[in-house]
Amino acid sequence: MARYTGAVCRLCRRESQKLFLKGDRCYTDKCGLGRRQYVPGQHGQGHNQGRSKVSEYGTQLREKQKAKRYYGVLESQFKGYFELASKRKGKTGENLLSILESRLDNTVYRLGFAMSRAEARQMVRHGHFTVNGRRVNIPSFLVKTGMVVALKDSSRSLDKFKMVIEANSSRQPPKWLEYDVQSLSAKVTAAPAREDIDLPVEEQLIVELYSK
């Protein structure tokens, strides 16, 4: 299954809530969801008028799609994360979100080095970040407790990063990341907990979907 390359605002409209896929634009009047508060497609406006009743399966599927789109992962990746989450101790749903949150591209976004997760994914692929001093260009790389994520020395002078870091200077990193503004690096101090994840999704519905 190929990665979605269409207008990302349609994805937010499909889920009827902001997934913050376009960075700053999502906070302005230009937000597609704000201007068109109905699902995309020929019958979009009618969909919000109660013409169709969503089944239990449909509700569970929407939660899964929402999480996939929020983190920008493919179906096969998502299924793999679920299988990994189910093998860990604790609640599978919370484990799943913790794993997704631990992706390197999401970590880069959480630290304010990118305006969106899509941009963070591109920056990681271009080799702008290191983990424990070694360059890592795999967006799906999972950071673990004790690891240090940093902006590469040669990338710190780039105008793009200077602009983004300044724009996100007021953004607070999550509790599981200990950020050093001077070195532009952060140490992973713990696995992401559910209260640290602002994803508007009911993860238990995803568990129920995969349990069928």
N, C-alpha and C positions, 0 to 999 in steps of 0.2 A: 504494500500500500504506500503510495507516494505521499510526501508531505504536502499539506494544503498550501497553495500559493495564491489564493484569491484574496479579496478584500477582507481583512481581518475583522472589520466592524460588523460584517455579516455574522460572524461567529458569536459576538456578544449579543446581537439581536436574536440569534437562534436560541440562546440560553436565557434571554430576557433579563440579563444583568451584566454589569461591566466586568470584564475579565482583564482589563488593563493591559491590552496587547499592543497599544500604540504610544506608550509612554505619556508625555505631557498632554497630548491631544485628548486623552481620556478625561482630563480634568477641566477641559474647556467647553465652550458652547459648540465646538465643532465635532464633539463626540457623536458618532453615528447613532448610538442607542438613544441619546437625548433627543435627536431630531426625528427618529423613526422608532417609536416604541412598539414595534410589532415585528414578528418573525419575518425573515426575507422570503421571497417567493410569490407566485401569482395569487395565492390565497392567504397571504400573511396577515392582513388586517382582519380577515374573517376568523383566523385562528384564535385571535385574542378576544373574540366575542362569544366564546363558549360553544362553537359549532362542533367541536370534537372533544371527547372525554379522554384524558390520558390514562392508559392502563398502568398497573403496578410495574410491569416490565418497562413500559415507556418512561416512567418516573425514574426508575433505577438506571436506565440507559442514559438519560439526560445528565444524571449526576456523574456518571463515568465520563461522558463526552466533555462535560464542563471541566473536570480535573485534567483530562488529556490536553484540552485546548489551553488551559491556564498555564501549564508547564511546557506546552509545545512538544509533546511526545507522540510517537506513533503507536498504533494498536499493539503491535508485537512487543514494543518496549514496555508499554503499560502492563501487558499481561505478565511479562517477565518480572516486573517490579512487584506485582501482586503475589506471584508465586514466592518471591523472596520474602515478602512481608509475612506471608502465611507460615513460614518456617521459623520466624523469630518469636520470642516470648512476648506476651502482651496482646493487645487488641490489634487484629490484622489491619483494620481500617486506619488506625493511628500510625501503625508501622508503615503503611503504604505512603501516607502523606509525609512522614519523616524521611523516607527514602527519596521521594520526589524533591523534597526541599533540599536534600543533600547533594543534588546534582551541581556540578561546578558552574554551569551557566546560571543557575538560579542563585548560587552563592555570590557570583559576580554582580548580579542584579541587586541582590539584597544589600551589598556593600556600597551601592551607589555608583558603580563604575559604568553603568549602562542605563539608558532610559526605559528599556523594556527587556523582557527575557529574550526576545528574538534578536535584539541588538547584542545582548550579552553572549548569545550563542555564536554569533558571527565573530565577535571579538576573541572568544576563546579559540575558535577554529583558526584565526589568524595568528595565534601564538603569542598573545599579549600578556598571558598570565603564567605564573609558576606555582607549583605546589611543593612545599618543602625544598625550594630552591631549584627545582627542575621544571622545565617548560612542559606544560600539558595543553594539548590542543584538542582534547576530546570533551565536548560539552556534557556528555552523560557520565563523565568520571564522578564517582561518589566520594565526597570528602568525608573524613572520619575524625573523631576526637583526637586532638593533638597535632593535626596537620595545620600548616600555615599557608594561606593563599595570599599571593602578592601580585601587584602590577609589575611587570618586568621593567627593569631599570631603563632600558632603551625606549620604552613606551611612555614614560612619565613626562617627557618634554613635548609630546604630540598635542597639538591644539585641541584635537577632538576630546582627549581625556581631561585636559585642563577645563574645558567648557562643561563637560558632563559632571565632573567632580564638584565644580563650583555650583552648578544648578542643583545638585543633590546634597549639598553640604548640610542641609537641615534634616535630612532623612536619617532616622535612627536605625542602626543595624539591629537585627534580632538578638535576643539574649544569648543565643548559642554561639555568637561570633564576637570575639574580643578584638575590636578594630583599633589600629594604631594609625592615626591620621598623618603622622610624620613620615612613617615608612611606607604608607599606603599598602598595608598588609593586615591580615586578620588571622587570629588563631581560632580554630574550632575547639570550643571548650566543652561541648556536649552534643549529643544527638538532638536535632530539632524536636521540641515537644509540641503537642497539639495546640496548647495555648499560645505558642509562638507563631503559629501559622494562620494567616488571615484569609485563607481560602474559604469562600462561602459555599461549601459543599457538605452534604451529609454523607460522610464516608461509609457509614453502615449500609447505606443503600447499594453502594458499589460491592461491598462484601456479599450482600444478599444476591446481587446479580451474578457474581461469579460462583456462588454456592449452588446454583440451580443445576 
